[in-house]
Each structure stands twice: as C-alpha cells, then as structure tokens.
Amino acid sequence: MSSSCDAILKALKECLLNSDCVQKQGHLPSECLKQYSNDLPEQCQLLRKSTFECKRNMLDMRTRFRGNTVGMDAEKLRQQKTPVPPAES
C-alpha cells in the first residue's frame, strides 16, 4: 500500500488500542473493527471511514493523477503534532 494512507492507519491503530473495546473488554482490535464498530468512540469511527476513503481514492483514476488528498491531509496533521527541533548554529 502507498505511504499516503500510513498516517491515517497509524492513528486508527492507536485509537483502537486505546478504546474501551480493547482495553476493558479484552477484544482484539480486528474484532472491534468488524463486530463492535458501533461501540467504538466517534474518533475511531471517523478514522475508520477516513481509512476507507483513502484506500478507495488510491484506486480512483481521477485522484491517482492529482494525489490522495485524504492521506495528504492526515500527513499534514501528523507533521503539525510533532514539533520540529530547533536548528543548532
């Protein structure tokens, strides 16, 4: 898979691992996505939808030429969250 969806996938994995479905109920993250998706927090549900959109856009010929905007937006958000170390003189 292309690296344009990596940021969204990492955020989804992190969200699933921190959800009550995995933490308190002891289910696997894959079980939570397939069987208990309605019980997931809203953030995880939105990330799941974004992951689907990102993967679908990778197959869409119109967006293949323009670039995957869903993945690029996630990458920009990830870069904003990680502080850039100051350059040493």
C-alpha positions as CSV (number, residue, x, y, z in Angstrom):
1,M,0.0,0.0,0.0
2,S,1.1,3.5,-0.7
3,S,2.5,5.7,2.1
4,S,-0.2,8.3,1.6
5,C,-2.5,6.3,4.0
6,D,0.1,5.5,6.6
7,A,-0.7,8.4,8.9
8,I,-4.4,7.5,9.0
9,L,-3.7,3.9,9.6
10,K,-1.3,4.7,12.5
11,A,-3.9,7.0,14.0
12,L,-6.6,4.3,13.6
13,K,-4.4,1.6,15.3
14,E,-3.6,4.0,18.1
15,C,-7.2,4.9,18.6
16,L,-8.3,1.2,18.6
17,L,-5.6,0.2,21.1
18,N,-6.8,3.0,23.5
19,S,-10.5,2.2,23.1
20,D,-12.6,0.5,25.8
21,C,-13.3,-2.4,23.4
22,V,-9.7,-3.4,23.6
23,Q,-8.7,-2.0,27.0
24,K,-11.6,-3.1,29.2
25,Q,-13.4,-5.7,27.2
26,G,-10.3,-7.5,26.1
27,H,-11.2,-7.9,22.4
28,L,-8.7,-7.8,19.6
29,P,-8.6,-4.6,17.5
30,S,-9.7,-6.5,14.4
31,E,-12.7,-7.9,16.4
32,C,-13.6,-4.4,17.5
33,L,-13.5,-3.1,13.9
34,K,-15.6,-6.0,12.5
35,Q,-18.1,-6.9,15.2
36,Y,-18.2,-4.0,17.7
37,S,-17.7,-1.0,15.4
38,N,-20.8,0.8,16.7
39,D,-19.3,0.7,20.3
40,L,-16.1,2.4,19.2
41,P,-15.5,6.1,20.1
42,E,-16.6,8.6,17.5
43,Q,-12.9,9.4,16.7
44,C,-12.2,5.8,15.8
45,Q,-15.3,5.6,13.7
46,L,-14.2,8.7,11.8
47,L,-10.7,7.4,11.3
48,R,-12.1,4.1,10.0
49,K,-14.1,6.0,7.5
50,S,-11.1,8.1,6.5
51,T,-9.0,5.0,6.0
52,F,-11.7,3.5,3.7
53,E,-11.8,6.8,1.7
54,C,-8.0,6.9,1.5
55,K,-7.8,3.3,0.2
56,R,-10.7,3.9,-2.2
57,N,-9.0,7.1,-3.6
58,M,-5.9,5.1,-4.3
59,L,-7.9,3.1,-6.8
60,D,-9.8,6.0,-8.3
61,M,-8.0,7.1,-11.5
62,R,-9.0,10.7,-11.1
63,T,-7.3,11.0,-7.8
64,R,-4.3,8.9,-8.7
65,F,-3.1,11.8,-11.0
66,R,-4.0,14.6,-8.5
67,G,-2.8,12.8,-5.4
68,N,-4.6,11.2,-2.5
69,T,-5.9,14.3,-0.6
70,V,-7.2,12.2,2.3
71,G,-3.8,10.8,3.0
72,M,-2.1,14.2,2.5
73,D,-4.3,15.9,5.0
74,A,-3.5,13.3,7.6
75,E,0.2,13.7,6.9
76,K,-0.1,17.4,7.4
77,L,-1.9,16.9,10.7
78,R,0.8,14.5,11.9
79,Q,3.5,17.0,11.0
80,Q,1.7,19.7,12.9
81,K,1.6,17.5,16.0
82,T,5.3,16.6,16.0
83,P,7.4,19.6,17.0
84,V,10.4,20.4,14.8
85,P,13.6,20.6,16.8
86,P,15.4,23.9,16.5
87,A,18.4,24.0,14.3
88,E,21.8,24.4,16.0
89,S,24.1,27.1,15.0
